[in-house]
Amino acid sequence: SDLLLFSRRHPLFIFAGGELEREMKASLKGRYEYETDKSAATSATSTVVIPAGDFKLRASMTDATFVKGPSLNGLSLAVEKPGSFIFDYNVPKNDFRFQFMNSVKVVEKPLNMTYIHSYNDNRTALDGTLVLDTANKVSVSHMLGSRNGKMKYTYLHKGVTSFEPCYDFGKNAWDFALSRKVYGE
């Protein structure tokens, strides 16, 4: 007979008398947002992530999955290889989203690239970020088949103040963002 054991203190998976012994490190994250304004909606989401070798299996659901009885509304399933790719499936919309990531060195600086394609929306986006040093980076994003594109420079001053000018090619306009980390006592 097969032995299957899950322990709350030490998550351990034992199968067939020790032939397969593996530590399970699944994670569960939840979020609940309560709105005091009666016109705003209260929402809840939860995500379960299960490692499977080099991959991660993820299931996400919203409160729509359980409100008015169990349903597939708000359910999303994904397979991820961190730093390489993500295949995301939106169950109620029957929609796939593919994301591929890679990094290369350009003049000894890391260039992080991302390719994202949404199947039903037939949208493809390309993103690239060149990290010049710990305080400076340049990012470019473009939606293929459109004039939508952005170029952003980020400067982090003393690790707490961020200055980000961004040019939006689709709107032919500049955006500026300034943020500062605030530390509590």
C-alpha positions in Angstrom: 0.0 0.0 0.0 1.1 3.6 -0.7 1.7 5.9 2.2 0.9 9.6 1.7 1.7 12.0 4.6 1.4 15.7 4.8 2.5 17.4 8.0 1.6 20.9 8.9 4.8 21.5 10.8 7.2 20.0 8.4 5.5 19.7 4.9 6.8 16.3 3.7 5.6 14.1 0.9 6.4 10.4 1.3 5.4 7.8 -1.3 5.6 4.0 -1.5 7.8 3.4 1.6 10.3 6.1 0.9 10.9 5.6 -2.8 10.0 9.2 -3.4 10.7 11.6 -0.6 10.3 15.3 -1.3 9.8 18.5 0.7 6.7 20.4 -0.4 7.0 24.2 -0.2 3.6 25.3 -1.5 2.5 28.9 -0.7 -0.9 30.4 -0.2 -1.4 34.1 -0.4 -4.7 35.9 0.2 -5.9 39.5 -0.1 -9.1 41.0 1.1 -10.1 44.6 0.3 -13.0 46.1 2.2 -14.5 49.3 1.0 -16.4 51.5 3.4 -17.9 53.4 0.5 -21.1 51.5 -0.4 -20.7 52.3 -4.1 -17.3 50.6 -4.2 -17.0 46.8 -4.4 -15.3 44.6 -1.7 -13.0 42.1 -3.3 -10.9 39.1 -2.3 -8.2 37.1 -4.1 -6.1 34.1 -3.3 -3.2 32.4 -5.0 -1.7 29.0 -4.5 1.8 28.3 -5.8 3.3 24.8 -5.9 6.9 24.2 -6.9 7.5 21.4 -9.4 11.2 21.1 -9.9 12.4 24.2 -11.9 8.7 25.2 -12.5 6.0 26.7 -10.4 2.3 25.8 -10.8 0.0 28.6 -9.8 -3.8 28.8 -9.4 -5.4 32.2 -8.7 -9.0 32.9 -7.9 -11.1 35.9 -7.0 -14.3 36.1 -4.9 -16.2 35.7 -8.2 -15.1 32.0 -8.1 -17.2 31.4 -4.9 -19.9 34.1 -4.8 -23.3 32.6 -5.7 -21.9 29.1 -5.6 -18.7 27.6 -7.0 -17.9 28.6 -10.6 -14.9 29.1 -12.9 -15.3 32.9 -12.9 -12.1 34.6 -11.6 -10.0 31.4 -12.0 -6.6 31.6 -13.6 -4.0 28.8 -14.0 -0.3 29.2 -14.8 2.9 27.4 -15.3 6.1 29.4 -14.7 9.8 28.9 -15.0 11.1 31.9 -13.0 13.2 34.2 -15.2 12.4 32.3 -18.3 8.6 32.1 -19.2 5.0 32.1 -17.9 2.0 30.5 -19.6 -1.1 31.9 -18.1 -4.7 30.5 -18.8 -7.8 32.6 -17.9 -10.4 29.8 -17.5 -13.7 31.8 -17.9 -12.4 33.8 -20.9 -10.7 30.7 -22.4 -7.7 33.0 -23.0 -3.9 32.2 -23.0 -1.2 34.7 -22.2 2.4 33.9 -23.0 5.4 35.7 -21.5 9.0 35.0 -22.3 11.9 36.7 -20.4 15.6 36.7 -21.1 18.7 38.7 -20.1 21.8 39.4 -22.1 24.9 41.6 -21.5 25.2 44.8 -23.6 28.6 46.5 -22.9 28.8 44.5 -19.7 25.4 45.8 -18.5 22.4 43.6 -18.1 19.5 44.0 -20.6 16.3 42.4 -19.4 13.9 41.7 -22.2 10.2 40.5 -22.1 7.9 39.4 -24.8 4.2 39.2 -23.9 1.4 37.9 -26.2 -2.3 37.7 -25.2 -4.1 35.3 -27.5 -7.8 36.5 -27.5 -6.8 40.2 -27.5 -4.3 39.5 -30.2 -1.9 41.9 -28.5 1.9 41.6 -28.4 4.1 43.8 -26.2 7.9 44.0 -26.1 9.7 45.4 -23.0 13.4 46.0 -22.4 15.3 47.4 -19.4 19.0 48.3 -19.5 20.4 48.5 -16.0 23.3 50.9 -16.2 24.1 50.7 -12.5 22.3 50.4 -9.2 20.9 53.9 -9.5 20.3 54.3 -13.2 18.2 52.3 -15.7 16.5 52.9 -19.1 13.3 51.1 -20.0 11.5 50.9 -23.3 8.1 49.3 -24.0 6.2 48.9 -27.3 2.8 47.4 -28.3 3.3 45.9 -31.7 1.0 47.1 -34.4 0.4 50.4 -32.7 2.1 53.7 -32.1 1.9 52.9 -28.3 5.4 53.0 -26.8 7.2 54.5 -23.9 10.7 55.3 -23.0 11.6 55.8 -19.3 14.7 56.8 -17.5 14.9 55.9 -13.7 17.3 57.5 -11.3 17.4 56.4 -7.7 19.1 59.0 -5.5 20.7 57.6 -2.3 18.4 54.5 -2.5 15.3 56.4 -1.3 14.3 59.1 -3.9 13.3 58.0 -7.4 13.0 60.4 -10.3 11.4 59.0 -13.5 10.9 61.0 -16.6 8.9 59.1 -19.3 8.1 59.9 -22.9 4.8 58.4 -24.3 5.1 58.1 -28.1 1.4 57.3 -28.5 0.3 60.5 -26.7 3.4 62.5 -27.8 3.7 63.6 -24.1 6.0 63.6 -21.2 5.2 62.1 -17.8 7.3 62.7 -14.6 7.1 60.7 -11.4 8.9 61.5 -8.2 8.7 59.2 -5.2 10.5 58.8 -1.9 10.6 55.9 0.5 9.4 56.8 4.0 10.7 54.7 6.8 8.8 54.3 10.1 10.4 54.2 13.5 
